[in-house]
Amino acid sequence: MPKHTRRLLRGIGLVCALALGATACGGSGDDSGDQKVGASDLQAALKKGGTITVWAWDSTVKSVAAEFEKKYPKVHVEVVNAGTGNDQYKALSNAISAKKGVPDVAQVEYYAIGQYSLTKGLTDLGSYGAGKLKADYSTGPWNSVADGDSVWGLPMDSGPMALFFNKKVFDKYKITVPTTWDEYLKAARKLHKANPKMYITSDVGDAGMTTSLLWQAGSHPYKVDGTNVGIDFTDAAATKYTDVWQKLIDEKLVAPVTGWTDDWYKGLGDGTIATLPIGAWMPNNFVTGVKQASGDWRVAALPQWAAGEHSSAENGGSSLAVPDLGKHDNKALAYAFTKYIAAGAGVQTRIDEGAFPATVKDLNSKEFQDTKFDYFGGQQANKIFAESAKNVPAGWSYLPYQVYANSIFNDTVGKAYVSGTKLTDGLKSWQDASVKYGKDQGFTVK
């Protein structure tokens, strides 16, 4: 899977106002989203044909589009890379606000769905029968796109977490693979003491990683009920995360290296960065970006916050959504393509190109789970990833303006990595800033 799932928005504001009274972000004003669209309507749209524009940075979308056009010769799918993550969101918000040039289908990461659904920027796919697909998907991705009977996108992939570790380094320094985060902390100390150039992982502050680890710990910092929002980083579960991670920071046990940079790839390659807790979409990035370490790395279950637990979290992943103001105004055709790529034959096409599925059938298939990864010494890593997907707790929520919240993470929590600020104080600053922003936009925030 491409690197899209690890994006962190830095320093951008929302172009499309989230003020609840604003109409600039709204839909076309018709009632098309409430009309029931059945299978016969989709078949009629495919038979009639037409053109749809898809905004997506994921390279596998083009392969599925070509396959779709071959199956349905009267359909033309124009795939446009309008930017990765934040760049596309800025463009999409601009287009929706201007009511001009809006794509028919758009790739939207799970944490960003709320930004567009609440402001009526997306078509509710519940009226297209999307709700019937609930059982097809693993818990984390489905919960991210569905709200009651409303479905704001179809899960395209997922990122159940696992621990990638350098077995060569662990063997050399006689380090046991940690099964708890306390063991992880001890392993970090042992490794860095044995070789001060070695670090258990790298971390300079990452909103996505922080929220994922809070999710795994059982924390629920965000509570969302329509326009009523609660933000609280002080629950007991959150302290599990801050207690361990504060020690890693204080004792300088994490490399001060920014992810996805040349130095980061170098650290993964030479073993100075010895583990990576991250989503299951990561393997292809190892294969293409850390070629020199092929055979050195392995995959293990994510360490637990208490011995004997079996809990994971999602880290990254995207949906395909149907913007309400698609420029070709052919929502049935747009949904037909969305369903094909996210719940139809397109799923296997993307798996074959390295994508990690959100569909239960594929996660549980023998072919998928028995796949051997040469890079990981022949390990059947998908078995670990699939088990992780089953262990993602339900009930997690993102803010309806998480895009903005993530953009200010480095100005708040990030200070804990470069100054004497404690993580708990950084989280409090993030909370306060997020509360203020929400209130400014018309939300009722506690």
Secondary structure, 3 states (H helix, E strand, C coil): CCHHHHCCCCCCCCCCCCCCCCCCCCCCCCCHHHCCCCHHHHHHHHHHCEEEEEECCCCHHHHHHHHHHHHCCCEEEEEECCCCCHHHHHHHHHHHHHCCCCCCEEEEEHHHHHHHHCCCCECCHHHHCHHHHHHHECHHHHHHHEECCEECCEECCCCEEEEEEEHHHHHHCCCCCCCEHHHHHHHHHHHHHHCCCCECEECCCCHHHHHHHHHHHCCCCEEEECCEEEECCCCHHHHHHHHHHHHHHHCCCEECCCCCCHHHHHHHHHCCECEEEEECCCHHHHHHHCHHHCCCEEEECCCECCCCCCCCCECCCEEEECECCCCCCCHHHHHHHHHHHHHCCHHHHHHHCCCCCCEHHHHHCHHHHCCCEHHHCCECHHHHHHHHHHCCCCCCCCCCCHHHHHHCHHHHHHHHHCCCCCHHHHHHHHHHHHHHHHHHCCCEEC
